[in-house]
Amino acid sequence: MTRINDFEEIIKLAQSEITEPYKMNFNLNVEFGIDLLNNPIKDAIKLATDFQNPKCPKNLYMNHGEYIHRNKDGIENIISELKAKHASNRAIISLINQCDIVNSGDKPIPSFMILQFSLEDRTLYVTLYFKALEVSKFLRINIEETRMILKKIDDSLVGKIENINLTIFAFRAYIKEDINVLERPELDQKTSQEIFKLLKEDPNVSLIPLIEAKKHSSTKIEYQSFQFIRDWIEDEDADIKNFIHDKLKRPMILEYIKKIIEIMQHIEGLRCKISHGTEVNEVEKLYREEMEKLIREIRNDS
C-alpha cells in the first residue's frame, strides 16, 4: 500500500503499471488522509460533475449518475448504511445489473461498475471495480468522481473518518491518450437543418473545428452527422447547391466523407465482435488519416 498526498500520484502509479498494451487483473491500493478530499483534480471537475449528474447531460453518450440514482439516491443509501452499521457488507453502489448487460451489443454501459465502502477504526475502506479502465484520461475523471462521493460521505459522518484506504480493481487496464471519454462531439449533437446552416459558412470557421473534435477514438460510433453532410452536398436542388459554401464543392470532399462513413460503419461492425486489438487499432488509425485528409481538402492545403 502506498501513502499519497496528491490524487495525481494515483494516475502516475497506475500508468507505471501498464508496461504492455494492457494489463489484466489490474489492482492498485493507496491510502490518504481525509483532508485530501478538499483538493479536487481541477481539470476533471467539469466532466466528473457531468458523469455524476443524476440525469445524463446531452454532451455525454452515457453517465454514471443516471445508474447510481435510478433506484433512489445511491450515495444517500451508502451514508445510511454506514451510519447504521459501520462495517456493513451492503454499503455498495452497483451501477449496472444483468439486464443492462444482456443483449446490450455495443451500447455504452458503465465500465465503472461497483463501489463498496466499510468504516473500520476511523479508516474508510473503499473498493472500486471496473470492467475496463483507461488510466491516462478516464481514471482521473473516475478519481474525481470518487472524491466527490467521498466528500459527501465525510460531510455526513462528521469527524468519524481520518483516513481513506482506496483499492482499485480493473479486469483490463490500458493507456489510450487519444481516447474520447464518452463526450458526444458537438457535430453529432446537431440536427440535419443545423448542419445545413453550417455548410453555408466558411468551413474553416464553422465546420473544421467540429470535425477536429470527432477525430479521437471512441467506444461509441456515431456517423449520422457525416451522412447529413453527404446528403446536403449531394442534393441536386439548385437552391441548395447555391447555398453551400464553395470550399465544400470540390469532388474529393464528398469522396472523403463517403470513405469516413464506410470506415465508421466498419469499426461499428468490428466492435460488435471485438472490443480491442490490432485490427480495431488499424481501422481507427485509417479513420484518423481519412479525417485529416478531409480537413486538408476543405482547407485546400493538401
GIHU-V696903 format. One record per pair of residues at least 6 apart in sequence whose C-alpha atoms are under 6 Angstrom apart, sorted by the first residue. I is the first residue (numbers start at 1). J is the second residue. Records with the same first field share a line. If there is no record, write none. Layout:
# GIHU-V696903
I=J + J
This chain:
# GIHU-V696903
1=29 + 30
2=30
3=30 + 31 + 32
4=32
22=173 + 174
23=172 + 173
24=171 + 172
25=170 + 171
26=169 + 170
27=168 + 169
28=167 + 168
29=166 + 167
30=166
31=164 + 165
32=163 + 164
33=163
34=162 + 163
37=147
41=144
44=141
48=141 + 145
51=63 + 64 + 65
52=64 + 65
53=65
54=65 + 66 + 69
55=66
56=63
59=183 + 184
60=182 + 183 + 184
61=182 + 184
67=95
68=74 + 95
78=91
79=153
81=91
86=119
87=118 + 119
91=116 + 117
92=115 + 116
93=114 + 115
94=113 + 114
95=113
106=272
111=130 + 131 + 132
112=130
113=129 + 130
114=128 + 129
115=127 + 128
116=126 + 127
117=125 + 126
118=124 + 125
122=160 + 161 + 162
123=161 + 162 + 163 + 164
124=164
125=165
126=166
127=166 + 167 + 168
128=168
129=169 + 170
130=170
131=170 + 171
132=170 + 171 + 172 + 173
133=173
134=173 + 174 + 175
135=175
136=175 + 177
178=216
179=216 + 217 + 218
180=216 + 217 + 218
187=210
188=225
192=228
198=206
199=244
200=243 + 244 + 245
215=288
256=294
296=302
